[in-house]
């Protein structure tokens, strides 16, 4: 449960490439409180993973500040409680930040138990017996107690990712950072990993999660941040973000799945900022011509042709004084949404 106590403070963070021609992060500021489950969503290339990896300086920012437990980790030196100028050791702070990547990064030549105890023994100087006992307890917690002596090649993708999560927990971190932890998994394995993450959230773990799993965002996240073009668009409520994306995409996928030619089952999503507007385009091929009622296409569920849940979308869009259009020309269904950015 979020406490309101600030654990991480991101202040005017910038990350540029090609001498500023590409702004992966553009003046991003956000506070992450203890107990927060913050979910970061947005299209590919929006800066989600760059932001996450910047929190522990795996990506070194071009500008701005990141304060972790009150210490600015972007600086080489800080002033301690005694007023002395001391060097900032990023590795000390990284010990308090668990990181789970898309891929599992388990040592293939070591058993699961050996993978889990390396860091606490080498870094925290935990004795081997204590580390192994802790590892077995965590393995039991995620239903893998019987896999301690197995090697990574003997495990499924979902099992490996559960191991990656509890391996990070071995260091007793203050926050867990997840970079699209389910994107490399087969669909049937996603649920078992999300269940572990839900259990962590229920236990009060502070989490920052980059994901496309909108159901997880809605069910578990107490804060959802939306990114586009390196900017943080944080003026929308969780339920409205869910309406815009999950509702639209779920129905678009359902419609596309009915096309007989698999090569046509493509959904294009484009999100960007333009002239103080958030612009969202979602399009996919049409199987049949659409009927319209009240200026909106009849939905898939009633007519078997298309369904974007447009009445739900309209309510969410108009709440933020936005507009949308529907274009069905050229054998494509294209939904265009414009939402004005709030004045700062």
Buried (B, 14 or more C-beta within 10 A) or exposed (E): EBEEEBBBBBBEBBBBEEEEEEBBBBBBEBBBBBBBBBBBBBBEBBBBBBBBBBBBBBBEBBEBBBBBEEBBBBEEEBEEEEEEEEEBEBEEBBBBBBBBBBBBEBEEEBBBBBBBBBBBBEBEEBEEEEBBEBBBEBBEBBEBEEBBEBBBEEBEBBBBBBBBBBBBBBBEBBBBBBBBBBEBBEEEBBEBBBBBBBEBBEEEBBBBBBBBBBEBBBEBBBBBBBBBBBBBBBEBEBEBBBBBBBBBBBBBEBBBEEBEEEEEBEBEBEBBBEEEBBBBBBBBBBBEEBEEEEEBBBBBEEBEBBBBBBEBBBEBBEBBEBEBEBEBEEEEBBBBBBBBBEEE
